[in-house]
Amino acid sequence: MKNLRKIIAFFTIIFIAGIYLAVRTVNTSLQQKETPKETVEIQKDTTYLLKSEKKIKTV
């Protein structure tokens, strides 16, 4: 009976450690910042639209 309790405790510790590592990994992946890339794309689109708008007005 003592061996059964040891086995259950061992697997419980492994299970809790696995949950902790999974939560930590997901949390770090969600906190990554990717906003500069989006900002650059928006600026490129805006300058393209401004140039095309000028071309339309001059024609």
N, CA, C and O atoms as a GROMACS GRO file, in nm:
protein
  236
    1MET      N    1   0.082  -0.119   0.000
    1MET     CA    2   0.000   0.000   0.000
    1MET      C    3   0.086   0.126   0.000
    1MET      O    4   0.049   0.227  -0.060
    2LYS      N    5   0.202   0.121   0.067
    2LYS     CA    6   0.292   0.236   0.068
    2LYS      C    7   0.349   0.261  -0.071
    2LYS      O    8   0.367   0.375  -0.112
    3ASN      N    9   0.378   0.152  -0.142
    3ASN     CA   10   0.431   0.168  -0.277
    3ASN      C   11   0.330   0.233  -0.371
    3ASN      O   12   0.366   0.312  -0.457
    4LEU      N   13   0.203   0.199  -0.353
    4LEU     CA   14   0.099   0.259  -0.435
    4LEU      C   15   0.090   0.408  -0.410
    4LEU      O   16   0.075   0.486  -0.504
    5ARG      N   17   0.099   0.450  -0.286
    5ARG     CA   18   0.096   0.593  -0.253
    5ARG      C   19   0.217   0.665  -0.311
    5ARG      O   20   0.206   0.778  -0.358
    6LYS      N   21   0.333   0.601  -0.308
    6LYS     CA   22   0.454   0.662  -0.366
    6LYS      C   23   0.438   0.679  -0.516
    6LYS      O   24   0.476   0.782  -0.572
    7ILE      N   25   0.383   0.579  -0.581
    7ILE     CA   26   0.364   0.586  -0.726
    7ILE      C   27   0.264   0.697  -0.761
    7ILE      O   28   0.288   0.774  -0.854
    8ILE      N   29   0.155   0.705  -0.688
    8ILE     CA   30   0.055   0.809  -0.713
    8ILE      C   31   0.116   0.947  -0.688
    8ILE      O   32   0.092   1.038  -0.767
    9ALA      N   33   0.192   0.963  -0.582
    9ALA     CA   34   0.257   1.092  -0.553
    9ALA      C   35   0.356   1.128  -0.663
    9ALA      O   36   0.365   1.244  -0.704
   10PHE      N   37   0.431   1.030  -0.711
   10PHE     CA   38   0.529   1.054  -0.816
   10PHE      C   39   0.462   1.102  -0.945
   10PHE      O   40   0.506   1.201  -1.004
   11PHE      N   41   0.357   1.036  -0.988
   11PHE     CA   42   0.287   1.076  -1.109
   11PHE      C   43   0.214   1.209  -1.090
   11PHE      O   44   0.201   1.286  -1.186
   12THR      N   45   0.167   1.238  -0.972
   12THR     CA   46   0.105   1.367  -0.945
   12THR      C   47   0.206   1.479  -0.960
   12THR      O   48   0.175   1.584  -1.017
   13ILE      N   49   0.325   1.459  -0.909
   13ILE     CA   50   0.430   1.560  -0.922
   13ILE      C   51   0.468   1.581  -1.069
   13ILE      O   52   0.484   1.694  -1.113
   14ILE      N   53   0.480   1.472  -1.143
   14ILE     CA   54   0.511   1.484  -1.286
   14ILE      C   55   0.399   1.556  -1.359
   14ILE      O   56   0.426   1.639  -1.446
   15PHE      N   57   0.275   1.526  -1.326
   15PHE     CA   58   0.160   1.590  -1.390
   15PHE      C   59   0.157   1.740  -1.362
   15PHE      O   60   0.135   1.819  -1.454
   16ILE      N   61   0.179   1.779  -1.238
   16ILE     CA   62   0.178   1.922  -1.202
   16ILE      C   63   0.295   1.994  -1.269
   16ILE      O   64   0.279   2.108  -1.315
   17ALA      N   65   0.411   1.931  -1.275
   17ALA     CA   66   0.526   1.993  -1.342
   17ALA      C   67   0.497   2.011  -1.491
   17ALA      O   68   0.536   2.113  -1.548
   18GLY      N   69   0.432   1.916  -1.554
   18GLY     CA   70   0.397   1.928  -1.695
   18GLY      C   71   0.301   2.041  -1.721
   18GLY      O   72   0.315   2.115  -1.819
   19ILE      N   73   0.202   2.054  -1.635
   19ILE     CA   74   0.106   2.165  -1.649
   19ILE      C   75   0.178   2.299  -1.632
   19ILE      O   76   0.152   2.392  -1.708
   20TYR      N   77   0.266   2.308  -1.535
   20TYR     CA   78   0.340   2.432  -1.512
   20TYR      C   79   0.425   2.469  -1.634
   20TYR      O   80   0.425   2.585  -1.675
   21LEU      N   81   0.495   2.373  -1.690
   21LEU     CA   82   0.578   2.402  -1.807
   21LEU      C   83   0.493   2.442  -1.928
   21LEU      O   84   0.532   2.530  -2.005
   22ALA      N   85   0.378   2.378  -1.945
   22ALA     CA   86   0.291   2.411  -2.058
   22ALA      C   87   0.236   2.553  -2.044
   22ALA      O   88   0.234   2.628  -2.142
   23VAL      N   89   0.193   2.589  -1.926
   23VAL     CA   90   0.140   2.724  -1.903
   23VAL      C   91   0.250   2.828  -1.923
   23VAL      O   92   0.226   2.933  -1.982
   24ARG      N   93   0.366   2.799  -1.875
   24ARG     CA   94   0.478   2.893  -1.889
   24ARG      C   95   0.516   2.911  -2.036
   24ARG      O   96   0.543   3.024  -2.079
   25THR      N   97   0.518   2.804  -2.113
   25THR     CA   98   0.552   2.813  -2.254
   25THR      C   99   0.447   2.892  -2.332
   25THR      O  100   0.482   2.976  -2.414
   26VAL      N  101   0.320   2.866  -2.306
   26VAL     CA  102   0.214   2.938  -2.375
   26VAL      C  103   0.216   3.086  -2.337
   26VAL      O  104   0.196   3.172  -2.422
   27ASN      N  105   0.240   3.115  -2.212
   27ASN     CA  106   0.244   3.253  -2.166
   27ASN      C  107   0.356   3.331  -2.233
   27ASN      O  108   0.336   3.445  -2.273
   28THR      N  109   0.474   3.271  -2.245
   28THR     CA  110   0.585   3.343  -2.309
   28THR      C  111   0.560   3.361  -2.458
   28THR      O  112   0.601   3.463  -2.514
   29SER      N  113   0.495   3.267  -2.523
   29SER     CA  114   0.468   3.282  -2.665
   29SER      C  115   0.360   3.388  -2.690
   29SER      O  116   0.359   3.451  -2.796
   30LEU      N  117   0.271   3.408  -2.596
   30LEU     CA  118   0.167   3.510  -2.613
   30LEU      C  119   0.219   3.650  -2.586
   30LEU      O  120   0.159   3.747  -2.632
   31GLN      N  121   0.328   3.662  -2.514
   31GLN     CA  122   0.380   3.794  -2.478
   31GLN      C  123   0.480   3.849  -2.579
   31GLN      O  124   0.535   3.956  -2.557
   32GLN      N  125   0.505   3.779  -2.689
   32GLN     CA  126   0.598   3.828  -2.789
   32GLN      C  127   0.536   3.945  -2.862
   32GLN      O  128   0.417   3.944  -2.895
   33LYS      N  129   0.618   4.047  -2.888
   33LYS     CA  130   0.568   4.167  -2.955
   33LYS      C  131   0.604   4.161  -3.103
   33LYS      O  132   0.719   4.141  -3.138
   34GLU      N  133   0.505   4.180  -3.187
   34GLU     CA  134   0.525   4.182  -3.331
   34GLU      C  135   0.470   4.310  -3.392
   34GLU      O  136   0.444   4.314  -3.513
   35THR      N  137   0.450   4.414  -3.314
   35THR     CA  138   0.390   4.536  -3.364
   35THR      C  139   0.479   4.615  -3.458
   35THR      O  140   0.425   4.676  -3.551
   36PRO      N  141   0.612   4.619  -3.443
   36PRO     CA  142   0.692   4.699  -3.538
   36PRO      C  143   0.676   4.652  -3.683
   36PRO      O  144   0.675   4.736  -3.774
   37LYS      N  145   0.664   4.524  -3.706
   37LYS     CA  146   0.647   4.473  -3.841
   37LYS      C  147   0.517   4.523  -3.902
   37LYS      O  148   0.513   4.563  -4.018
   38GLU      N  149   0.410   4.522  -3.823
   38GLU     CA  150   0.281   4.570  -3.872
   38GLU      C  151   0.285   4.720  -3.898
   38GLU      O  152   0.225   4.767  -3.995
   39THR      N  153   0.354   4.794  -3.815
   39THR     CA  154   0.364   4.938  -3.833
   39THR      C  155   0.436   4.972  -3.962
   39THR      O  156   0.395   5.064  -4.033
   40VAL      N  157   0.541   4.899  -3.992
   40VAL     CA  158   0.615   4.922  -4.116
   40VAL      C  159   0.528   4.895  -4.237
   40VAL      O  160   0.532   4.971  -4.334
   41GLU      N  161   0.449   4.790  -4.233
   41GLU     CA  162   0.361   4.758  -4.345
   41GLU      C  163   0.256   4.867  -4.363
   41GLU      O  164   0.222   4.903  -4.476
   42ILE      N  165   0.204   4.918  -4.255
   42ILE     CA  166   0.104   5.024  -4.263
   42ILE      C  167   0.165   5.149  -4.324
   42ILE      O  168   0.102   5.215  -4.407
   43GLN      N  169   0.286   5.182  -4.284
   43GLN     CA  170   0.352   5.301  -4.338
   43GLN      C  171   0.378   5.284  -4.488
   43GLN      O  172   0.362   5.379  -4.563
   44LYS      N  173   0.418   5.165  -4.531
   44LYS     CA  174   0.441   5.142  -4.673
   44LYS      C  175   0.311   5.158  -4.750
   44LYS      O  176   0.310   5.218  -4.858
   45ASP      N  177   0.202   5.106  -4.698
   45ASP     CA  178   0.074   5.118  -4.765
   45ASP      C  179   0.032   5.264  -4.775
   45ASP      O  180  -0.020   5.307  -4.878
   46THR      N  181   0.053   5.340  -4.669
   46THR     CA  182   0.013   5.480  -4.667
   46THR      C  183   0.092   5.560  -4.770
   46THR      O  184   0.035   5.640  -4.843
   47THR      N  185   0.223   5.538  -4.776
   47THR     CA  186   0.304   5.612  -4.874
   47THR      C  187   0.265   5.573  -5.017
   47THR      O  188   0.264   5.658  -5.106
   48TYR      N  189   0.234   5.447  -5.039
   48TYR     CA  190   0.191   5.404  -5.172
   48TYR      C  191   0.061   5.474  -5.210
   48TYR      O  192   0.046   5.520  -5.324
   49LEU      N  193  -0.033   5.482  -5.117
   49LEU     CA  194  -0.160   5.546  -5.147
   49LEU      C  195  -0.141   5.696  -5.173
   49LEU      O  196  -0.206   5.752  -5.261
   50LEU      N  197  -0.054   5.759  -5.096
   50LEU     CA  198  -0.029   5.902  -5.118
   50LEU      C  199   0.033   5.926  -5.255
   50LEU      O  200  -0.004   6.021  -5.324
   51LYS      N  201   0.127   5.842  -5.296
   51LYS     CA  202   0.189   5.858  -5.428
   51LYS      C  203   0.088   5.836  -5.539
   51LYS      O  204   0.086   5.910  -5.636
   52SER      N  205   0.005   5.735  -5.524
   52SER     CA  206  -0.094   5.708  -5.629
   52SER      C  207  -0.199   5.819  -5.633
   52SER      O  208  -0.252   5.850  -5.740
   53GLU      N  209  -0.229   5.877  -5.519
   53GLU     CA  210  -0.325   5.988  -5.514
   53GLU      C  211  -0.269   6.110  -5.587
   53GLU      O  212  -0.342   6.180  -5.657
   54LYS      N  213  -0.141   6.137  -5.570
   54LYS     CA  214  -0.078   6.249  -5.638
   54LYS      C  215  -0.078   6.228  -5.789
   54LYS      O  216  -0.100   6.322  -5.865
   55LYS      N  217  -0.054   6.104  -5.832
   55LYS     CA  218  -0.052   6.074  -5.974
   55LYS      C  219  -0.191   6.096  -6.036
   55LYS      O  220  -0.202   6.144  -6.149
   56ILE      N  221  -0.294   6.061  -5.962
   56ILE     CA  222  -0.429   6.076  -6.014
   56ILE      C  223  -0.464   6.225  -6.027
   56ILE      O  224  -0.529   6.265  -6.124
   57LYS      N  225  -0.421   6.307  -5.930
   57LYS     CA  226  -0.452   6.450  -5.933
   57LYS      C  227  -0.380   6.520  -6.046
   57LYS      O  228  -0.434   6.613  -6.105
   58THR      N  229  -0.258   6.478  -6.078
   58THR     CA  230  -0.181   6.544  -6.182
   58THR      C  231  -0.228   6.506  -6.322
   58THR      O  232  -0.201   6.579  -6.417
   59VAL      N  233  -0.295   6.396  -6.336
   59VAL     CA  234  -0.340   6.351  -6.469
   59VAL      C  235  -0.466   6.424  -6.502
   59VAL      O  236  -0.523   6.403  -6.609
   0.00000   0.00000   0.00000
